[in-house]
């Protein structure tokens, strides 16, 4: 079998370093987005539970709202 590369052509040009600051910035942005989404989900669940407590006539109107309300009550 014929050798396709020689030591002269293996200069290491393919071994470029990764900018660690850029990677860290992307990871920080992703972590921040995840934290924002979790906070928003918690606020919505809290507001929905408060609404369902104030307005019992809304029970049964939306099954997803009932499910979230019941889930919050079971985990409290």
C-alpha positions, 0 to 999 in steps of 0.5 A: 500500500502506498503512503499518502502523507509524508512528514513534510505535509503534516504541519499541524495546520489542522490542529488549531486551538479552540477559543476557550473564551468564546466557548465559555461565553456560549455556555454561559448564554445557554445556562442563562437561557435555561435559567430564564426559562425555568423562572418563567415556567415557575412564575406561570405555574404560580400565577395559574395556581393563584388564579385557580384558587381565586376563581374556582369556576374556572375548574374544568374549563381547560384540562391543561390548567387543571393538570398544572394546578393539581401538579403544583398542589401535589408537589407543595 
